[in-house]
């Protein structure tokens, strides 16, 4: 996996009011905000620093969890990725899949802990144990 590091710069969780009076819908969205080439000490080649924001919303306007940070992505094709992002604000499909899956895994875990602290439903379905059918 070419992701060599993850750094959170901002974590914010807030709940508006008390208990929800209606059904709460939870939606999590990762967004890439920047892509730049950087020199990493002890590496022989440059890496990409990918800035991101991961927003989990509890609608309608009940609560939110925002996580901002950057991750380090190692590839042999830095320039095409940077150029594609600067031109279209998108990443090539292969890089996008790796990065977004990584963000979902790590940010949803962090958001789940924060949601529990605020007594919110988890942002992802949790496994349920059911009795065996006879």
N, C-alpha and C positions, 0 to 999 in steps of 0.2 A: 504494500500500500504506500503510495507516495506522500501521504500526509505525515509530516514529521513533528508537528506541534500544534497546540491549541491554546489560546490565551483569551480569557474573558476580561474585558475592560470595564463593562458596566452590567450590573444585574439589578433589575428593578421589578418588584412585585407589589401590586396594589389591589385592594378590594374596595369597591364602592358600596357603602351601606352594609346592612346585615345580611340575613339569609335571603336567597333568591325567592321571589314570589311566583316565578314561572320556570318553565324548563330552560336550563342553561345549555347553550351549544358551545362546544370548545373547538377552536380552530387554531392550528399552529402553522406558521409560515416562515420559512427561512428566506432572507434576501441578501444577495451579494451587493455590497456597496462600493468596493474598490478592489482593484487587482494591480499589484506593482511588483517589479522584480527587485529582490534584495540580496545582499551578500550575507551569508550565514557563517560565523566563525567555525572553523574546523571542517567545513565542507569544501570540496574542490570545485563545486559549481554553484551558480546562483539558484535561489529558490523564488517562489512566488508568495507574497504575503497577500492573503485574501481577506478583506474586511467583510464582516457580515453583521446582520441583525436578525435575531430569531424572536418572533413575536407570537405569543400564545394569548388568544383573546377568549374571554368568557362572555358570550353575547346573550342577551342584549345589554351591553355596557356594564356588566356586573363586576368584572375583574380583568386584569391583564398581567402577564409576565413578559418582560423584555430583557433579552440577553444580547449584548454587543461584544464583539471581539474580533480576533483575526486568527487565521490558521496558516501554517506554513505548508506549502504544496511543492513537492519536488518532482520535476519532470525534465525531459530533454528538450521540450519545445515551449520555452517560456514566451518567446516573441509572438508566435501566432495566438497564444491564449490572451496575452495583454492586448494585442491589436484587435482581436475579436471583441473583447470586453469594451475597449475604448470606442469602437465603432458602433456596436449594437447593444451594449450593456448586457451581453449574454456570454456564457462560457461554452466552449465546445462540449458536445454531448458526453463524451467519456469523462472529462474532467468534472463536468457538472454533476453527473451521477455519483461519482466518488465523493465529491465535496458535500453535496446535499444529503446523501445517506449518512455520512459521518456527522454532519451537523444535527440531523434528526436524532441519531443515537445519543449523542452527548448532551445536546440541549434539552431534549425531552426528559432525560434523567434528572438534570438540574431543575427543570421546571416542575417536575413531579415532586421533588423535595420541597420546593418553595410553595407549591399548591397545598401540600399537606400542612405546612406551617401556617398557612392562611385559612385552613379548613375549607379548601376548595376541592371539587372533584379532580381526580388525576387527569392530565391532558391526553392520556392514551388509555385504551382499554386494559384493564388488569385481568389476569386469569381468574376464573372462578371455579371452585371445586363443587361438583354436583354429585349426588348419590348415584351409585351404579343402578342401572335398570335391571330389574329382575326378570 
